[in-house]
Amino acid sequence: MSASKGSVRIELTPAQRELVRKATGKDTEALELNVEELEERIAPAMARPGPKFQG
């Protein structure tokens, strides 16, 4: 994974490449997201409350 100029590039494994090809019909070696796209995907997951701990 590398970052430059406000973007993140995630290199895919061969298995991940195959999953993307089957799902989209396109070949790819990596996913590239800019900072805004990455925040949109991460922030909602962090804001969700988890199950309450019953001790």
PDB file of N, CA, C and O in Angstrom, chain B, residues numbered from 101:
ATOM      1  N   MET B 101       0.856  -1.164   0.000  1.00  0.00           N
ATOM      2  CA  MET B 101       0.000   0.000   0.000  1.00  0.00           C
ATOM      3  C   MET B 101       0.901   1.225   0.000  1.00  0.00           C
ATOM      4  O   MET B 101       1.863   1.286   0.766  1.00  0.00           O
ATOM      5  N   SER B 102       0.608   2.183  -0.833  1.00  0.00           N
ATOM      6  CA  SER B 102       1.381   3.409  -0.863  1.00  0.00           C
ATOM      7  C   SER B 102       0.446   4.604  -0.907  1.00  0.00           C
ATOM      8  O   SER B 102      -0.692   4.500  -1.366  1.00  0.00           O
ATOM      9  N   ALA B 103       0.941   5.750  -0.422  1.00  0.00           N
ATOM     10  CA  ALA B 103       0.134   6.967  -0.423  1.00  0.00           C
ATOM     11  C   ALA B 103       0.945   8.105  -1.013  1.00  0.00           C
ATOM     12  O   ALA B 103       2.131   8.250  -0.719  1.00  0.00           O
ATOM     13  N   SER B 104       0.303   8.917  -1.849  1.00  0.00           N
ATOM     14  CA  SER B 104       0.956  10.100  -2.377  1.00  0.00           C
ATOM     15  C   SER B 104      -0.104  11.081  -2.838  1.00  0.00           C
ATOM     16  O   SER B 104      -1.129  10.690  -3.395  1.00  0.00           O
ATOM     17  N   LYS B 105       0.156  12.383  -2.597  1.00  0.00           N
ATOM     18  CA  LYS B 105      -0.741  13.444  -3.050  1.00  0.00           C
ATOM     19  C   LYS B 105      -2.180  13.234  -2.605  1.00  0.00           C
ATOM     20  O   LYS B 105      -3.102  13.495  -3.379  1.00  0.00           O
ATOM     21  N   GLY B 106      -2.396  12.771  -1.381  1.00  0.00           N
ATOM     22  CA  GLY B 106      -3.743  12.637  -0.865  1.00  0.00           C
ATOM     23  C   GLY B 106      -4.503  11.438  -1.375  1.00  0.00           C
ATOM     24  O   GLY B 106      -5.732  11.418  -1.301  1.00  0.00           O
ATOM     25  N   SER B 107      -3.815  10.438  -1.890  1.00  0.00           N
ATOM     26  CA  SER B 107      -4.500   9.232  -2.341  1.00  0.00           C
ATOM     27  C   SER B 107      -3.827   8.000  -1.755  1.00  0.00           C
ATOM     28  O   SER B 107      -2.669   8.041  -1.342  1.00  0.00           O
ATOM     29  N   VAL B 108      -4.572   6.914  -1.730  1.00  0.00           N
ATOM     30  CA  VAL B 108      -4.075   5.647  -1.206  1.00  0.00           C
ATOM     31  C   VAL B 108      -4.214   4.592  -2.284  1.00  0.00           C
ATOM     32  O   VAL B 108      -5.266   4.467  -2.912  1.00  0.00           O
ATOM     33  N   ARG B 109      -3.150   3.833  -2.498  1.00  0.00           N
ATOM     34  CA  ARG B 109      -3.168   2.752  -3.485  1.00  0.00           C
ATOM     35  C   ARG B 109      -2.954   1.448  -2.735  1.00  0.00           C
ATOM     36  O   ARG B 109      -1.969   1.290  -2.013  1.00  0.00           O
ATOM     37  N   ILE B 110      -3.882   0.516  -2.911  1.00  0.00           N
ATOM     38  CA  ILE B 110      -3.814  -0.780  -2.256  1.00  0.00           C
ATOM     39  C   ILE B 110      -3.608  -1.841  -3.330  1.00  0.00           C
ATOM     40  O   ILE B 110      -4.483  -2.072  -4.164  1.00  0.00           O
ATOM     41  N   GLU B 111      -2.452  -2.478  -3.303  1.00  0.00           N
ATOM     42  CA  GLU B 111      -2.148  -3.543  -4.264  1.00  0.00           C
ATOM     43  C   GLU B 111      -2.971  -4.787  -3.907  1.00  0.00           C
ATOM     44  O   GLU B 111      -3.071  -5.152  -2.736  1.00  0.00           O
ATOM     45  N   LEU B 112      -3.550  -5.426  -4.903  1.00  0.00           N
ATOM     46  CA  LEU B 112      -4.380  -6.605  -4.687  1.00  0.00           C
ATOM     47  C   LEU B 112      -3.571  -7.888  -4.853  1.00  0.00           C
ATOM     48  O   LEU B 112      -2.632  -7.958  -5.645  1.00  0.00           O
ATOM     49  N   THR B 113      -3.965  -8.900  -4.082  1.00  0.00           N
ATOM     50  CA  THR B 113      -3.365 -10.220  -4.242  1.00  0.00           C
ATOM     51  C   THR B 113      -3.981 -10.878  -5.475  1.00  0.00           C
ATOM     52  O   THR B 113      -5.012 -10.417  -5.965  1.00  0.00           O
ATOM     53  N   PRO B 114      -3.370 -11.943  -5.982  1.00  0.00           N
ATOM     54  CA  PRO B 114      -3.979 -12.644  -7.116  1.00  0.00           C
ATOM     55  C   PRO B 114      -5.417 -13.103  -6.826  1.00  0.00           C
ATOM     56  O   PRO B 114      -6.273 -13.034  -7.708  1.00  0.00           O
ATOM     57  N   ALA B 115      -5.683 -13.562  -5.615  1.00  0.00           N
ATOM     58  CA  ALA B 115      -7.045 -14.003  -5.268  1.00  0.00           C
ATOM     59  C   ALA B 115      -8.016 -12.821  -5.288  1.00  0.00           C
ATOM     60  O   ALA B 115      -9.143 -12.956  -5.763  1.00  0.00           O
ATOM     61  N   GLN B 116      -7.589 -11.672  -4.778  1.00  0.00           N
ATOM     62  CA  GLN B 116      -8.435 -10.482  -4.784  1.00  0.00           C
ATOM     63  C   GLN B 116      -8.677 -10.002  -6.211  1.00  0.00           C
ATOM     64  O   GLN B 116      -9.782  -9.580  -6.549  1.00  0.00           O
ATOM     65  N   ARG B 117      -7.642 -10.068  -7.047  1.00  0.00           N
ATOM     66  CA  ARG B 117      -7.795  -9.682  -8.455  1.00  0.00           C
ATOM     67  C   ARG B 117      -8.849 -10.543  -9.138  1.00  0.00           C
ATOM     68  O   ARG B 117      -9.656 -10.042  -9.922  1.00  0.00           O
ATOM     69  N   GLU B 118      -8.839 -11.827  -8.842  1.00  0.00           N
ATOM     70  CA  GLU B 118      -9.809 -12.750  -9.436  1.00  0.00           C
ATOM     71  C   GLU B 118     -11.226 -12.418  -8.974  1.00  0.00           C
ATOM     72  O   GLU B 118     -12.159 -12.453  -9.777  1.00  0.00           O
ATOM     73  N   LEU B 119     -11.400 -12.097  -7.690  1.00  0.00           N
ATOM     74  CA  LEU B 119     -12.718 -11.718  -7.177  1.00  0.00           C
ATOM     75  C   LEU B 119     -13.238 -10.465  -7.863  1.00  0.00           C
ATOM     76  O   LEU B 119     -14.413 -10.395  -8.224  1.00  0.00           O
ATOM     77  N   VAL B 120     -12.369  -9.473  -8.046  1.00  0.00           N
ATOM     78  CA  VAL B 120     -12.763  -8.243  -8.730  1.00  0.00           C
ATOM     79  C   VAL B 120     -13.136  -8.546 -10.172  1.00  0.00           C
ATOM     80  O   VAL B 120     -14.133  -8.029 -10.676  1.00  0.00           O
ATOM     81  N   ARG B 121     -12.341  -9.385 -10.847  1.00  0.00           N
ATOM     82  CA  ARG B 121     -12.630  -9.735 -12.244  1.00  0.00           C
ATOM     83  C   ARG B 121     -13.977 -10.431 -12.368  1.00  0.00           C
ATOM     84  O   ARG B 121     -14.746 -10.136 -13.284  1.00  0.00           O
ATOM     85  N   LYS B 122     -14.272 -11.361 -11.448  1.00  0.00           N
ATOM     86  CA  LYS B 122     -15.554 -12.074 -11.495  1.00  0.00           C
ATOM     87  C   LYS B 122     -16.723 -11.141 -11.212  1.00  0.00           C
ATOM     88  O   LYS B 122     -17.785 -11.274 -11.821  1.00  0.00           O
ATOM     89  N   ALA B 123     -16.535 -10.194 -10.286  1.00  0.00           N
ATOM     90  CA  ALA B 123     -17.619  -9.290  -9.906  1.00  0.00           C
ATOM     91  C   ALA B 123     -17.870  -8.184 -10.921  1.00  0.00           C
ATOM     92  O   ALA B 123     -19.008  -7.755 -11.109  1.00  0.00           O
ATOM     93  N   THR B 124     -16.794  -7.715 -11.585  1.00  0.00           N
ATOM     94  CA  THR B 124     -16.938  -6.555 -12.459  1.00  0.00           C
ATOM     95  C   THR B 124     -16.646  -6.837 -13.923  1.00  0.00           C
ATOM     96  O   THR B 124     -17.016  -6.054 -14.799  1.00  0.00           O
ATOM     97  N   GLY B 125     -15.980  -7.959 -14.190  1.00  0.00           N
ATOM     98  CA  GLY B 125     -15.570  -8.244 -15.556  1.00  0.00           C
ATOM     99  C   GLY B 125     -14.339  -7.460 -15.984  1.00  0.00           C
ATOM    100  O   GLY B 125     -13.971  -7.463 -17.159  1.00  0.00           O
ATOM    101  N   LYS B 126     -13.697  -6.783 -15.023  1.00  0.00           N
ATOM    102  CA  LYS B 126     -12.519  -5.970 -15.326  1.00  0.00           C
ATOM    103  C   LYS B 126     -11.308  -6.491 -14.579  1.00  0.00           C
ATOM    104  O   LYS B 126     -11.421  -6.985 -13.457  1.00  0.00           O
ATOM    105  N   ASP B 127     -10.148  -6.378 -15.209  1.00  0.00           N
ATOM    106  CA  ASP B 127      -8.897  -6.755 -14.560  1.00  0.00           C
ATOM    107  C   ASP B 127      -8.303  -5.527 -13.890  1.00  0.00           C
ATOM    108  O   ASP B 127      -8.333  -4.432 -14.451  1.00  0.00           O
ATOM    109  N   THR B 128      -7.764  -5.709 -12.689  1.00  0.00           N
ATOM    110  CA  THR B 128      -7.118  -4.608 -11.982  1.00  0.00           C
ATOM    111  C   THR B 128      -6.012  -5.141 -11.094  1.00  0.00           C
ATOM    112  O   THR B 128      -6.078  -6.278 -10.626  1.00  0.00           O
ATOM    113  N   GLU B 129      -5.011  -4.338 -10.863  1.00  0.00           N
ATOM    114  CA  GLU B 129      -3.906  -4.723  -9.997  1.00  0.00           C
ATOM    115  C   GLU B 129      -3.990  -4.055  -8.638  1.00  0.00           C
ATOM    116  O   GLU B 129      -3.379  -4.522  -7.677  1.00  0.00           O
ATOM    117  N   ALA B 130      -4.753  -2.947  -8.547  1.00  0.00           N
ATOM    118  CA  ALA B 130      -4.801  -2.196  -7.298  1.00  0.00           C
ATOM    119  C   ALA B 130      -6.083  -1.382  -7.217  1.00  0.00           C
ATOM    120  O   ALA B 130      -6.738  -1.131  -8.228  1.00  0.00           O
ATOM    121  N   LEU B 131      -6.431  -0.974  -6.006  1.00  0.00           N
ATOM    122  CA  LEU B 131      -7.513  -0.033  -5.770  1.00  0.00           C
ATOM    123  C   LEU B 131      -6.880   1.295  -5.403  1.00  0.00           C
ATOM    124  O   LEU B 131      -5.926   1.337  -4.626  1.00  0.00           O
ATOM    125  N   GLU B 132      -7.401   2.375  -5.955  1.00  0.00           N
ATOM    126  CA  GLU B 132      -6.897   3.704  -5.634  1.00  0.00           C
ATOM    127  C   GLU B 132      -8.054   4.556  -5.145  1.00  0.00           C
ATOM    128  O   GLU B 132      -9.074   4.686  -5.822  1.00  0.00           O
ATOM    129  N   LEU B 133      -7.886   5.134  -3.962  1.00  0.00           N
ATOM    130  CA  LEU B 133      -8.899   5.996  -3.366  1.00  0.00           C
ATOM    131  C   LEU B 133      -8.254   7.303  -2.956  1.00  0.00           C
ATOM    132  O   LEU B 133      -7.127   7.317  -2.461  1.00  0.00           O
ATOM    133  N   ASN B 134      -8.974   8.419  -3.165  1.00  0.00           N
ATOM    134  CA  ASN B 134      -8.456   9.668  -2.630  1.00  0.00           C
ATOM    135  C   ASN B 134      -8.868   9.755  -1.163  1.00  0.00           C
ATOM    136  O   ASN B 134      -9.660   8.940  -0.691  1.00  0.00           O
ATOM    137  N   VAL B 135      -8.344  10.721  -0.455  1.00  0.00           N
ATOM    138  CA  VAL B 135      -8.583  10.832   0.981  1.00  0.00           C
ATOM    139  C   VAL B 135     -10.070  10.945   1.286  1.00  0.00           C
ATOM    140  O   VAL B 135     -10.550  10.326   2.236  1.00  0.00           O
ATOM    141  N   GLU B 136     -10.808  11.724   0.498  1.00  0.00           N
ATOM    142  CA  GLU B 136     -12.247  11.887   0.737  1.00  0.00           C
ATOM    143  C   GLU B 136     -12.990  10.567   0.581  1.00  0.00           C
ATOM    144  O   GLU B 136     -13.837  10.234   1.410  1.00  0.00           O
ATOM    145  N   GLU B 137     -12.684   9.813  -0.466  1.00  0.00           N
ATOM    146  CA  GLU B 137     -13.338   8.514  -0.681  1.00  0.00           C
ATOM    147  C   GLU B 137     -13.020   7.556   0.457  1.00  0.00           C
ATOM    148  O   GLU B 137     -13.891   6.825   0.930  1.00  0.00           O
ATOM    149  N   LEU B 138     -11.779   7.565   0.887  1.00  0.00           N
ATOM    150  CA  LEU B 138     -11.368   6.682   1.970  1.00  0.00           C
ATOM    151  C   LEU B 138     -12.089   7.043   3.267  1.00  0.00           C
ATOM    152  O   LEU B 138     -12.560   6.153   3.975  1.00  0.00           O
ATOM    153  N   GLU B 139     -12.181   8.326   3.588  1.00  0.00           N
ATOM    154  CA  GLU B 139     -12.877   8.759   4.795  1.00  0.00           C
ATOM    155  C   GLU B 139     -14.351   8.374   4.758  1.00  0.00           C
ATOM    156  O   GLU B 139     -14.908   7.967   5.778  1.00  0.00           O
ATOM    157  N   GLU B 140     -14.992   8.499   3.590  1.00  0.00           N
ATOM    158  CA  GLU B 140     -16.406   8.140   3.459  1.00  0.00           C
ATOM    159  C   GLU B 140     -16.635   6.664   3.769  1.00  0.00           C
ATOM    160  O   GLU B 140     -17.677   6.288   4.306  1.00  0.00           O
ATOM    161  N   ARG B 141     -15.660   5.836   3.428  1.00  0.00           N
ATOM    162  CA  ARG B 141     -15.806   4.398   3.649  1.00  0.00           C
ATOM    163  C   ARG B 141     -15.432   3.996   5.072  1.00  0.00           C
ATOM    164  O   ARG B 141     -15.976   3.026   5.599  1.00  0.00           O
ATOM    165  N   ILE B 142     -14.513   4.724   5.700  1.00  0.00           N
ATOM    166  CA  ILE B 142     -14.051   4.370   7.038  1.00  0.00           C
ATOM    167  C   ILE B 142     -14.920   4.985   8.123  1.00  0.00           C
ATOM    168  O   ILE B 142     -15.306   4.290   9.064  1.00  0.00           O
ATOM    169  N   ALA B 143     -15.236   6.263   8.017  1.00  0.00           N
ATOM    170  CA  ALA B 143     -15.949   6.983   9.068  1.00  0.00           C
ATOM    171  C   ALA B 143     -17.287   6.339   9.448  1.00  0.00           C
ATOM    172  O   ALA B 143     -17.555   6.197  10.641  1.00  0.00           O
ATOM    173  N   PRO B 144     -18.136   5.944   8.498  1.00  0.00           N
ATOM    174  CA  PRO B 144     -19.408   5.322   8.904  1.00  0.00           C
ATOM    175  C   PRO B 144     -19.200   4.043   9.713  1.00  0.00           C
ATOM    176  O   PRO B 144     -19.975   3.770  10.630  1.00  0.00           O
ATOM    177  N   ALA B 145     -18.196   3.270   9.403  1.00  0.00           N
ATOM    178  CA  ALA B 145     -17.939   2.033  10.136  1.00  0.00           C
ATOM    179  C   ALA B 145     -17.492   2.319  11.558  1.00  0.00           C
ATOM    180  O   ALA B 145     -17.820   1.559  12.470  1.00  0.00           O
ATOM    181  N   MET B 146     -16.758   3.389  11.763  1.00  0.00           N
ATOM    182  CA  MET B 146     -16.282   3.737  13.094  1.00  0.00           C
ATOM    183  C   MET B 146     -17.390   4.338  13.942  1.00  0.00           C
ATOM    184  O   MET B 146     -17.331   4.258  15.169  1.00  0.00           O
ATOM    185  N   ALA B 147     -18.393   4.934  13.325  1.00  0.00           N
ATOM    186  CA  ALA B 147     -19.450   5.625  14.060  1.00  0.00           C
ATOM    187  C   ALA B 147     -20.552   4.679  14.532  1.00  0.00           C
ATOM    188  O   ALA B 147     -21.360   5.045  15.385  1.00  0.00           O
ATOM    189  N   ARG B 148     -20.590   3.475  13.987  1.00  0.00           N
ATOM    190  CA  ARG B 148     -21.644   2.534  14.372  1.00  0.00           C
ATOM    191  C   ARG B 148     -21.399   1.989  15.774  1.00  0.00           C
ATOM    192  O   ARG B 148     -20.292   1.549  16.085  1.00  0.00           O
ATOM    193  N   PRO B 149     -22.423   2.017  16.618  1.00  0.00           N
ATOM    194  CA  PRO B 149     -22.239   1.432  17.950  1.00  0.00           C
ATOM    195  C   PRO B 149     -22.210  -0.084  17.867  1.00  0.00           C
ATOM    196  O   PRO B 149     -22.965  -0.685  17.103  1.00  0.00           O
ATOM    197  N   GLY B 150     -21.365  -0.683  18.632  1.00  0.00           N
ATOM    198  CA  GLY B 150     -21.269  -2.140  18.675  1.00  0.00           C
ATOM    199  C   GLY B 150     -22.209  -2.685  19.734  1.00  0.00           C
ATOM    200  O   GLY B 150     -22.888  -1.922  20.420  1.00  0.00           O
ATOM    201  N   PRO B 151     -22.249  -4.004  19.870  1.00  0.00           N
ATOM    202  CA  PRO B 151     -23.109  -4.588  20.910  1.00  0.00           C
ATOM    203  C   PRO B 151     -22.593  -4.201  22.285  1.00  0.00           C
ATOM    204  O   PRO B 151     -21.388  -4.072  22.500  1.00  0.00           O
ATOM    205  N   LYS B 152     -23.518  -4.019  23.204  1.00  0.00           N
ATOM    206  CA  LYS B 152     -23.135  -3.654  24.567  1.00  0.00           C
ATOM    207  C   LYS B 152     -22.528  -4.837  25.273  1.00  0.00           C
ATOM    208  O   LYS B 152     -22.970  -5.975  25.116  1.00  0.00           O
ATOM    209  N   PHE B 153     -21.513  -4.550  26.050  1.00  0.00           N
ATOM    210  CA  PHE B 153     -20.828  -5.604  26.797  1.00  0.00           C
ATOM    211  C   PHE B 153     -21.673  -5.995  27.989  1.00  0.00           C
ATOM    212  O   PHE B 153     -22.083  -5.145  28.780  1.00  0.00           O
ATOM    213  N   GLN B 154     -21.926  -7.264  28.113  1.00  0.00           N
ATOM    214  CA  GLN B 154     -22.674  -7.807  29.254  1.00  0.00           C
ATOM    215  C   GLN B 154     -21.703  -8.586  30.119  1.00  0.00           C
ATOM    216  O   GLN B 154     -21.335  -9.704  29.758  1.00  0.00           O
ATOM    217  N   GLY B 155     -21.274  -8.040  31.242  1.00  0.00           N
ATOM    218  CA  GLY B 155     -20.257  -8.687  32.052  1.00  0.00           C
ATOM    219  C   GLY B 155     -20.780  -9.257  33.243  1.00  0.00           C
ATOM    220  O   GLY B 155     -20.032  -9.839  34.028  1.00  0.00           O
TER     221      GLY B 155
END
